[in-house]
Every structure is written in structure tokens, then in C-alpha cells.
Amino acid sequence: MSDTNPLYQITSTAVDHLPAKWQNKQRQQAAKHARELDDISADHYWQWVAEQFRWTTPWNSVREGGFPDFKFFSGGYINVADNCVDRHAENPALFNKAAIIWQGEPVDDYRELSYLELRDEVCRCANALKSLGVEKGDVVALYMQNLPEAYVVAHACNRIGAIHTILFSGFPAEAIVSRLESAEPKVIVVADKSYRRGRSVELLKTWREAKKESPSVQHTLVFNRSGESFELQNDEIDYRTLLDKQSIDCACVPLEANDPAFLVFTSGTTSKPKGVVHSVAGFMMGAWANVYWQMGADPGDVFWCATDVGWLTFPIQSIVGGLAAGTTQVCYEGSMDYPDHKRFYQIADKHEVKKIITAPTLIRMLRGFGDELAAEFPLTKLNTMSVQGEPLDASSYQWTRTKLGQGVPIINAYGQTETGSTWTYPIWGVDDTKAGSCGKPVPGYRGKIVDDQGQEAEVGVRGHLVLTVPLPSMARTIWKDHERYKESYFSQLAGTYWCSDEGVKDADGHIWVLGRSDDVINVAGHRLSTVEIETSISSHPNVTEAAVMGINDELKGLLPVAFVCLSKGCDPQQVAAELKQSVQASLGGIASLAAVYVTSMLPKTRTGKTVRRLLIEIVQSGDISSDTSSIEDMSAIDACREALKF
């Protein structure tokens, strides 16, 4: 890696010491014990995690083998639904507590399911799937928004050993087909409609288009979310009618720890979507550990995973991890800013939410809504805010610490679809934080930063993030393509898992994630991190959001340009000029912005990730030719096109 200049503007950030009111002695003692085990070996730590669960048959050994073919808890038999649902339904302290609090986008739509009610629904659904011929190892697809039925169907599959895959409810027919032609599900469960910003989205209609090219699907279970009347076609069966015929008795099938539990498909923007396979026991171990350490969650805590069910964070933190920890999960169907900017605050306040995890985009959205609105809702119960999925800029971190709730701790975490859990972050109630850093690797994980030759990078020098020891939650293969799995993640540096992200470690051991390796642009031979430039831009008080990317240039190879969203009332031309000056002053002339485009909104997925490749297309060609199936609001494309005119 040619650029070895330390990133002073990041690594010199002061430590934000944990205030006494947020320190947690119980969690500190647990963390001390976990780190002592981890000092012996990562496997000693994971054995402790495994002991927190109910097993049918004990395992033979904690881990066998290394990258890329490894196993955890071989010979052990366990069931995820038993651990996430049944054991809490049997607990006198939890069985009547809400497992799920569901809030629809239409304000009056509301449901609750206790742990006991959830167990009964899961059993009915499991029996319903069995009545349709679903057996252990068969695939079941879910095509729905954030609904209690997503939890029910996922755990019904877990109960009987079926493999489930969740399709993003914003997918069009083509995107569904591209995933199901690989997954080959026997059954799909679909909601008739979803609601988003006051619009009804016709999921069943879209599925009927996709069904023509999805021959493996033998039955479609239709959940009537809308309450409207409609005719069922051919293989379609009413979800509620079928479940009401079923018994609430259904034994959990003991599953070998390394059996496949579910598939999650990565984006298909560069090639055919990859069906990443997660295991039964390992994924649950990593998910529970995230909820326990990252969120500091205890049984009965009200926990809101403010993301979409189609993003892996939701299964990690809510469907599996959140329920495994015995928490009450808030599940919200709609947009965080509909019908007005108060919606997020109203939900958190109404349900007395204690823990919230989301994407940094939501923080930036709330910041854009203004300090007065945040002050209107003190959120006195909130004691944790955590983000993951994209780098968190320092300005948004500081705003959260000072303006949201009672100055809550903010836990910035890093992980990937393939790792199945986040692995570097400050432990809640224990560790100090830094604005924008992802803390240090937590117990059980071995990560480091290496240069292009595979040698560990020096402090303050950017490099490639890798994992050097397998972890239980890590994906075990790509569905029906193990060679692609080995080539994609383990061929770059022998003995490691290649994250395809870049980062830097500071003198205190904190890791700063700088984004995807392909988000590093080469300007006249100098490597620049787009995240680094975005951090500089976001420090401007009138910038609410920013996205930086490299645009082709004949002379310099690539030139950085920025799309920015600004606060109301400011002068766009003046702010654009100030941004160009500030970036040059903080990062040097080589990072000078070729252009600053002011837009009202950025193209995002429903999980809140800004899709920078579309912005590159808009600048370079003025049009979009690549996949837009994951974009939540297509009007953002038009807004960015308009920005080029000024």
C-alpha cells in the first residue's frame, strides 16, 4: 500500500470517558471474566458463550479446523427456536412479558405477542409448514416487511430444521427471481401488502410476477396484512386460515450445531447474488454475544432494532440475538419520518425503549430534524444507542452524545454479513469510546490490519482488515458454490478471512473502519479514503449528510466529488465553497474536491446505506443503468440529477 501517512485527523481524537451513570458493574465483572478466558484462547471464551444455552446433546469439541473449512461444537445438538422462544415461554418471569411489540406505519395498527403466545404461533406455523411437505433441509422464503410473522416463520423453520431466507420487501420481481433460482425454496410466505410513507406496496402482485420464473415454489402462504378482500390463486393458501387449523404442540427437532440455519443473499450489483449460509449454533452464539456486549441487554429490556428485516442486522439483533437474550423486541413497519419527523421519537417514547440499534443514516436524519425536536422527547428510559453498517462520522457521534435522550452512550460497531456478527466495538457499560472509532476487538475475535504484503500495519497506517481465527457466527459456505466461498474470502492472504474493508489502528488500539477497499480512490498515485473525506465534510455545521466518490479523470485517474444535504436556510453556494476549502485544509491539496453537488436527498437502501455507485453513474453519464432494486425512494435519483444542473 503506497500511502503510509498516519491519519492524524482521526487517530488524535480524544477519548470520551464513560460517565459514572452509564458504568455497569455487573457488565464490567462479566467482561473481565470473558477477557480472562479470551486470554487463554478464543475457544475458551466461546465455550463460555455456548454454556449460556440449552443443548439437547453436548458437543465433542469447541472448534475443529481453520480457514476455510472449520466447525464449532461438533457433535452437539441444539435448536434455535427452543433457545429463543421456548425456554423464555417456560420462565415464570418472562412468559407473560411481550416478546414482540409491533407498530404498523398507520398509527393505529398495533399488536403484541407474549413469549407464550409467540411459542404457540411458532408451533402452529411449524405444523402448517410440515402439512405442506416442508422437511428438514428444505428452504422456505419470506417476502414481507417488518411484521411479527417474520419472527414466527423464521422460528418455525428453526423448530423443524428447515432453512429460511428473507427477501427484502422492496425487491422487484427480477431481484426475487435472481435469489430464488439459487435458493430453490419449496414454500414462500408473503404479505399481501406493506406500507411505506403512506403508500401501499403490492408485495403479492410482485410475487405473482416472480412466481412464473420460480418453479421450485410449490405453495404460497399469503398473510393478509391489509385486511382487504382478494382472491387467492392456484397454489396460494391463506396464512391465518391454515395456522388456525394447527396444533400448538410441535417438538423442536435437535439439529447438529453446524447444520445450515438460513441463507442471506448479498447484493447482486457486481455479479450473481451470493447465498451466504449461516449455521444453527454458531450464528446464535454470535448474535447473543452482540446483544449482550454491544447492547448491554438483559431479559425484559425493551429493545428496538430500528432497521429492516431484510438487513442481517435484524436477524442478529432482533429475531435471534434479541429473543435469545429474553428481551422485548419493538418491530416497526414503516418509515422513521412518516407521517412527520416526530415518528421515531414517538415510538421510542411510547414504548419506553431502553436499547436502540440502527444505521448511522438514521442518526444523521434525526440530526437534520433539529435539536428542538430532540429536546421535545427526552427519552428518559433510553440508555444505549448503537450503530453499524456504515462508518459513523464524528459530528453525528457528538450530536447523539449531547442531544439524544439523556446523553446516551453510542456504540459504533463493525461486522459483515459474512462474519454473522459485529466483532469490534466498545463494550456497553464498560469501555470508553472515541468519536467515530469502532473500539477494540471484543472477546472471541482475532482481527488485525495488514499491508499489501500481508504484514501487520503500523499504528496510524491504513491497511486491510482481516480475521486470523475462525468464529462460530461466520458464514460456512456460499449456497451450492463452496469454491466461490473459498475464492471470495480466503484466497487473498493464506490463513485469514479477507474483509475487503480498510481500516487503521490508533495508539490506543482502537480500530477506525475507513470503508470498502473499493471506496479507496487513487488520485495521481495517492490513495484517499472516501470516508476520510466524508468525515471532513460532515464536520461542517450545515451538512446533514454527505457521500464522496471518485470520478474518472484522464489526467489524475480519479477525482473526488461530493453530494451533500444541507440544513434549511443556509446558502448552498457559500457552504460548497467552504467545504472545498476545509477539505483541502484538513487533507491537503491532493484531496481537493472537483465538485460539490447540493441535493435534497441521497439514494439509499431501506437499511440506510447510501448507494454511491449510482451517484457515480449520475455524474459520469447522467443516467442509471445498474440495479436499483434495493433503493427505497427512487425520487432520490431525480434529486441528484437535478443537483448536477447547479
N, C-alpha and C positions, 0 to 999 in steps of 0.2 A: 504494500500500500504506500503510495508515494507521499501522501500528506502526513507528516509526523508532528505537526504543530499542535501543542496542547490546546484544548478548548477552554480557555480561561474563563470566558463569559458564562460557562456552565459550571465548571468544577469549583469555582471560587464561591458559589452560593453558600450563604451561611446556614448552619444547622438550625432547624426550627425545633427547639427542645419541647418535649411533650409536657404540656401543663399538668400540674398535680391533679386537677379534677378529672383528667382523662387517663391517668395511670391506673392500671388494674393489677392488683397484687396477685390475684388468682391466676391471671393470664401470664404474669411475669414468672411465677413459680413453674407453670406448665412449660413455658418457653425455655426456662433454664434446664429443666429435665430433658426436653426434646433436643436441645443443643448438646447436652452431655451425651445422649445416645448417638446423635449425629457425629460427634467427635470420634466415637468408636468406629462407626461406619454408617453410611446411608441406610443400609439394610436393617441395622438395629433400630433406627428410627421408624422405618416402615413397618417393622414388626409391631411396634407400639401402636401405630395407627390401626393396623389390622385387628388388634386386640380390642378396639372400641366397637367392633361389630359382632353380630350374631352369625356364627358359622354352623352349617349342617355337619360338615366333616372337616377336621383340622387339616392344614396344609403340611406338606412334607418339608419344604424349604422356602425361605423368603424369596430368593431370586436364583434363577438358573440362566447362565449365558450372559453375553454382552451384545452390543450393537452388531447387526441389526435384528438378530433373532434372539429374543430373550423371553423369559417367563417369570411371573411373580406368583407366589403362593400355590405352586403346582400341587395337584392332588387335593387341594382344598375345595369344598363345595359350599356355595353361598347363594342367596337370592337377593337381588337389589330391592324388589318390592317389599320383601319381608323386613328389610332393614330401614327402608324409607317410610313405610306405611304401617305394616302390621305391628311392629314392636312398640310404636307410639300409640296405636289403637288399643293395645293391651296395657298401656301405662295409665293408672288411675289419675296421674297428674296431668296427662295430655289428651286422653281420648276424646274429651268433650271440647277441647280447645280447637279453634279454627286452624285447619291445615292450609286452606286457601280462602282468601278474601278476593272475590272477583268484582272488578268495576268495569262496566261497559263504557264505551265512549258516550252514548246517550246517557245523560246524567242519572236517570232513574234506574238504569239497568244495574242490578247488584245481586250477588249470590255469595253464600258462604258454605263451605264444606268442612265439617269437623274431621279429625283423623279417623274416627269411627265411620262416619259417612263416606269418607274417601275410600277406606278399605272395602266397604260394601260395593261401591261403584266400580272399583278396580276388579273385584271378583266377578261382578256381573259382566263387565266388559271382557274379561279374560274368557269367561264361559261363552260369551257371544262370538268371540273370535274362534274359539275351538269349534263352535257349531258351524262355522263357515269353512272348516277344514284347515285352520291355521295350526301348525305344529312347531315344535322346537326347531329352530334354524330357518324357518320361513321369514320372509321380510314383509313388514306392514308399513305403509307410508301414511303420514299425517300431512294434510294440506289445510291448515287453518291458522287463524290468528291466535293471540293470547287468550285462551279460554281454559276453564277447569278441565274440559275434555282432553286437552293436550296432556295434562298430568295423568288423567285416568287411562288414556290409551297407551301412553308410554309405559306406565307401570303394569298395565295388563299384559303388555308384551314381555316386560321383565319377569312377570309372575310365571309365565308359561314357557319362557325361553325363546320367544320369537324375537327377531331383530327388527328394530324400528328405525325409520329415517324421517326427519321432519323437513318438510319443504316450506320455504319462505312464502308467506301468503301473498306477497306482491309479485310472485313469479307469473309470467305469461305461459301459455301452453307450450311454447317451444322450449323454455327453460325446464319445465316439468319433464317433458319427454326426454331431454338430454340426460337427466339424472335417473329416471326410472328405467331407461333402456339398459342401464348398468345394474341397478338395484334389483330389478325384476320382482316387485312385490306381488304377493298373492291377493292382498286386500289393501284398499286405501280408505281412510276415514277423512271426510271433507266436510267443512261447514258450508252451508248454502251461501252465506254472505259474511263479509266483515264490514266494519265501519271505520272510516278514516277521514278526519277533518270534515265530518258531516256528510260524506259521500258513502254510498253503499257500493262495495266491491263484490262483483259477481263471481265468487270462487267456484261454485258448482258449474256455472256456464263455462268457465275457463277449463275446468277439469274435463268436461264433456268433449271439448275440443281436443285436449291432450289424450283422452282415452282411446281415440281412434288409432293412435300410434303407440299404445301401451298394452300390448297383447297379454302380458303376464297377469294383469289385474283381472281376477275372476269375480270379485264382489266390491261394490262401493257402498260404504256405510255413510249416510248423509245425516249430519247433525243440523237440525233446523234452528239456526241461530236467530234468524229474522222473525220467526213466528208467523210467517206468511204461508199461504197455501200454494203448493206447486205439485206437479205430477212427477212421480218417480219413473225412471226409465229402466228397462231391461234388467241389468244386474244391480240396480240401486235398491238399497234397503234403508228404511228409516231407523236411525241410530237409537232413538229413545224407545221405540216400539220393540226392537229386538232385545235391548237390555232389560226392559221391564219383564220379559219372559224368563229371565235367567235367575239362577240361584245365587245367593250371596256366599255360598261355600265353594271355594276353589283353592286347592292346596298349592303352595308355592313349589315349583319344580327346582330341586337342587341343581345348580349349574357349576361346572368346573370354573375356577377363578379366571382362566384365560379364554373362556368361550367368548365369542363376539356378542356384544350387547346392542350396539346401534351403529348406524352409518351417518356420517355428516359429510356433505359434499362441499368441497372448496369451490371457489369461483371458477367459471369456465371462460374467463376473458382471454387467456393466452393459449389454452388447449382444452381438451375434453375434461369436464369436471372430474375431480378425483373423489372417490367414495372412501373417505378415511374411516377405518374400523377401530372402534374402542372396545375394550374388554369389560367383562362383567365386574370383577372385583377391583381391578386397578383403577378404572375411571372413578368409581365410587370413593375409593380411598383418597384420590387427589382432590375430588370435589368437596368431600367433607373437610379435608385439611384446609382448603381455601376458605370455606365458610368459618371454620374455627379460628384460624390465624389471621387471615386477611380482614374478615368482617368482625371478628370477636363475638360471634353469635352464640347464644345459649338457648336451650329449649324454651319455647314460649315467646321468644323475641319476635316482634313484628318486623318483617324483612321485605323490602321491595327491590326486586331486580327490575329496574326501570329500563328494560331493553325488550327486544323482540324474541319470541320463542324460536325463531329461525336462526338466531345467532347462538353459537355454542355457549356463550356466557350464561344463557338462560338455563340450559340443562345442568351446567356446572353448579351455578349458584342457587338455582331455584328448584327445578324438577328433581334433581338428585341430591346435590350438596345441601341445599336448604332444608329439604324434607328429612334427609339423613340426620341433620342436626336437631330435628324436632321443632323447627321454627314455624311461625305463621307467615305464609307467603302471600303478599299482595300481588295481584295479577291484573294489569290494566290493559284494556283492549286498544285504546286509541292513541291519538297524538297528544303530546305533552303541552301543546299550546292551543288546544281546542276545547270548548268554544272560545276561550280567551286565554290570556297569558297567566291567569291565576290557576289553571287546572292542575299543574304539577303540585303547587303549594297546597291546594285544597285537598288533594288526595292524601298527601303526606300528613297534613294536619288532621283530617277527618279520622284516619285510621291509626293515629298516634304512632307513626312509623319510627322505628329505632335505628334501622340499618338500611342504607340505600347503596346499591351499586348500579353504575351506568357507564356510558361512554363520555369522554371529555366534551363531545359536542353538546350534550345537554347542559353541562356547566357553562359553556360559552353562551348557549341560548339564554339561560337564566341570567347570566351577567348582562346580556344585551337587553333584558327586560327592565333592568334598573335596580338600584339599591332600595328605592322606596317600596317596591313590591316585595322584595326580600324582607324588609323590616316589618311589613304588614303581617307576615306569617313567621313568628319567632321559632316555631317547630321545636318546642322545649323537650320533646322526647328523643329527638334525633341525636345520636352520639357517634355515628360513623357515616362517612361519605367515601366511597371508593370508586375508582375509575380504572378502566382498562380498554384495550382495543386500538388506541391511538396515543401518541405522546401527549402529555399534559403540559401546556405552556405555563411558565411561572406566573404570569399575570392572573390566569384563571385559578391557579392554586391559591394565590394570595387573596383573591376575591372570596373564594369559598371559606378560607380560614377566618376571614374577618366579617363577612356579610351573611353567610348562610347559617341559619339556626343560631346556636349559641357559640359560634366559632368552633365548629366541629373539626376533629382531625380528618385529614383527607389522605387516603391510602392509594397511592399510584402504583399499579401492579402491571407486570408484563408476563404474557404467556402466549400460546398459539393454539390454533385448532389441533395441530398435530401433537402438542405436549399434553393436551387434555386438562391442563390446569395452569394457573399462574405460578411462577417459581421464583420471582424476585420482587420483594416489596417489604416495607416496614411492617412488622407485626403490630396489630392493633393493641393499644393499651400498654405497649412495651417499648417500641423503638421510636427514636427521634426521626424526623423527616427533613427533607430538603425540597424546596420548590422545584418540581419537575423531574426529580430523580425517582427511580424505581427501587430505592433501598438496596438491600443486600440479599443474595440468595438465601432462602429460608431452609430449615432442616429438610433433609432428604434429597436435596438437589445439588448438583455439581456443575456450575456454569462458569465459563471464562470467556475472555475476549482475546482473539488471536489475530496475527497479521496475515498477509497473503501467503507466507511460507509456513503457517501453522504454529508459529512460535507465539507464546503469550505476549500480548502487547503491554507496553509500559504504561504506567499511570498517566492519565491525561491524553493518551494517544488512541485515536479511533481505530476500531478493528471489527472483526466478525464475531458475533455471538455464537457460541457452541455449547452443547451439553456433553459432558465426558462420561457420565454414568447413566444407565437406563433408569427410568422412573415408572412406577406402576400405571400411572394415568396416560402414559404415552401411547399413541396410535400403534397398532401392531402390524398393520398392513394397509394396502390400498385394495379395496374390494375387487377380487378377481384379477389383480395385477401386482403380485408381490415384487416382481423385478422393477416395476416403476417406483414402488415404495423405496427399494434399496437405492436406486439411482437418484431419486429426488432428494433424499435426506441424509444418506450415509456415504456417498461416493466422493464428496469434496475433500474430506480430511479423515483419514483412517482412524477408527476408534472413537469417532464423535458423531453427534447429531448436529447437522448444519441448520441453523435457524433462518438463514437468509436475511437476517437483520444485522444492522451495525450498531455499535454502542461504544461507550468509553467508561472506564472506571476511574473514579477520583481518588484522592489521597486517603479518604475515609472509608474506601471500599464500596461506596455507593455506585450503582450502575445507572447510566443515563442512556436510554434507548433512543437512537437517532433515526429510526425508521428502516424501511426495507432497503436492502442493498441496492435495488434498482431505483431508490429515491435519492441516491447519491449521484450528483451530476458532475461531470468533468468539464470544467471551464478552462480552456487553454492549458490543459495538463494539471490543473489544480482540482482536487476533489472537494466538493462542497456538499454538506448535508442540507437538504431542503428543510428538515426540521429545525436545524440551526438557524436558518434564515427566518423561518416562521416564528421562532421564539423571539427574535429581534423585532419583527414586525408587530407581534402581539403585545409587546410591552408598551406600544403607543396607547394612550388612554381612550382614543376614539375608535380603536379597532376591536370589533367584537369577534370576528373570525378571519382567518387567513389561510390561503393554500398557495404553496410555491411549487413550481415545477420547472424543468429545463426544456427550452425550446431550441430546435435545431438552428445552428448558425454556421455559415460556410467558413468563417474565419476562426471562431473560437470553439467550434464543436457544439456547445450548448450555452444558452444564456438563461439566467434565472428570470422568471416573470412571476408576478403575484396577482391573485384575485383576493380582494378584501371586502368584508362587510363592515360598515361604519355605523357609529352611533347617530341617532337623529339629530339634526340641527348643525352638524359640523360642515365645513367647506371641503368637499371631496378633492378638489384640485390642490388645496393647501395641504391636506393630510397626505395625499400621494407624494407631493414634493418632500414633505418631512420624512416620509418613510424611506424614500430613496437616500436621503442624507443620513438617516440614522443607521440604515443597514451598512452603508459604506463606512461610517464612522466606527461601528462596532465590529465589523468583519473584514474590512479592508476593501480596496478598490476592485479586487477580483470578484467580489460578491455583489457588485453593483447591479441593481435591478434594471433590466432592459425596459420593463413596463410595469405599471400598477393599474389594474383594472378594478374599478369600484362596481360591485354588484349588490343586489338586494338579497341574494341567496346563493348558496353553493349546492351543486348536485351531491346528494348523499344517499347512501343505502338506508333502509329502515333502522339498521343498527347504529346509524350515526356516523359512519365513516365517509369522509369526503372522497369522491372518485376523481382523482387527479388526472387519470388517463383521458377522461372526457374533456377536461379543461385544455389538455394539450391538443386534442383534436380540434377543439373550437378555435384556438389561437392559430394553429398551423393550416387548417383547411376551411374553417368557418362552419363546418358541419360535423355530424356524428355518424360514424359507420359501424362502430363496435357495439357490443352487447350492452343494452340499457335495462335489462330485465330486473336488476336489483335496485334501481333508482326509485325512491319513494315518491318524489314530486317532480315530474318532467318539466314543470314550468321553470325550474331552476336552470335548465338548459337554455331556454329563451332569455332568461335574465342575464346569463353570462354572455350570450351572443350580443345582446344589447350593450353590454359593458364595453365591447370592443369598439363601439362607434364613438366613444368619447375619449 
